[in-house]
Amino acid sequence: MQELEHEIKELIISALSLEDVSAADIDAAAPLFGEGLGLDSIDALELGLALQKQYGVSLSADSEETRRHFGSVQALAAFVASHRA
């Protein structure tokens, strides 16, 4: 799972062009939005498209379940892993 978390961190950095951030800078348990990484709704759309392209998962834009998946890198990794099985 840690390898998948690292892949997702790298995906976040490349998809959102976070030039001053490395994978090591992103806490897998920290929130992606607000206080944590500080992403916004546009970032969420871009990240959702990148996840869809990379892992073939689809996410509903306004679903409460999707908000939970985007809670942290750990939550995203668990979501992707569950769709791989």
C-alpha positions in Angstrom: 0.0 0.0 0.0 2.9 2.4 0.7 4.1 2.0 -2.9 0.6 2.9 -4.1 0.5 5.9 -1.8 3.9 7.1 -3.2 2.6 6.7 -6.7 -0.5 8.8 -5.8 1.7 11.5 -4.2 3.8 11.6 -7.5 0.5 11.8 -9.5 -0.7 14.7 -7.3 2.5 16.6 -7.8 2.6 16.1 -11.6 -1.1 16.5 -12.3 -1.3 19.7 -10.3 2.2 21.0 -11.2 3.3 21.4 -7.6 6.8 22.4 -8.4 8.0 23.1 -4.8 6.6 19.9 -3.3 8.2 16.4 -3.2 6.4 13.1 -2.4 8.2 13.2 1.0 6.6 16.6 1.8 3.1 15.1 1.5 1.8 13.4 4.7 -0.3 10.4 3.5 -2.7 10.9 6.4 -3.0 14.7 6.1 -6.1 16.2 4.5 -5.7 17.1 0.8 -8.0 20.1 1.1 -8.1 23.0 3.5 -5.4 22.8 6.2 -3.4 19.9 4.8 -2.1 20.2 1.2 -4.5 23.1 0.6 -6.0 21.9 -2.7 -9.2 23.5 -4.0 -12.1 22.3 -6.2 -10.3 22.9 -9.5 -7.4 20.7 -8.1 -10.0 18.0 -7.2 -11.3 17.9 -10.8 -7.8 17.7 -12.3 -6.7 15.1 -9.8 -9.9 13.1 -10.5 -9.1 13.1 -14.2 -5.5 12.1 -13.5 -6.7 9.2 -11.3 -9.2 8.1 -14.0 -6.5 8.1 -16.6 -3.8 6.4 -14.5 -5.9 3.8 -12.7 -9.2 3.6 -14.6 -11.3 4.6 -11.6 -14.3 6.8 -12.0 -15.5 9.3 -9.4 -18.8 11.1 -9.2 -18.1 14.9 -8.8 -20.7 15.7 -6.1 -20.9 12.5 -4.2 -20.2 12.4 -0.4 -18.4 9.1 -1.0 -16.0 10.8 -3.4 -15.3 13.5 -0.8 -14.3 10.8 1.6 -12.0 9.2 -1.0 -10.3 12.6 -1.5 -9.8 13.0 2.2 -6.1 12.0 2.2 -3.5 10.1 0.1 -4.2 7.1 2.3 -8.0 7.3 1.5 -7.2 7.6 -2.3 -4.8 4.7 -2.1 -7.4 2.5 -0.4 -10.0 3.5 -3.0 -7.7 2.7 -5.9 -6.6 -0.6 -4.3 -10.2 -1.6 -3.9 -10.9 -1.1 -7.6 -7.8 -3.0 -8.6 -8.9 -6.2 -6.7 
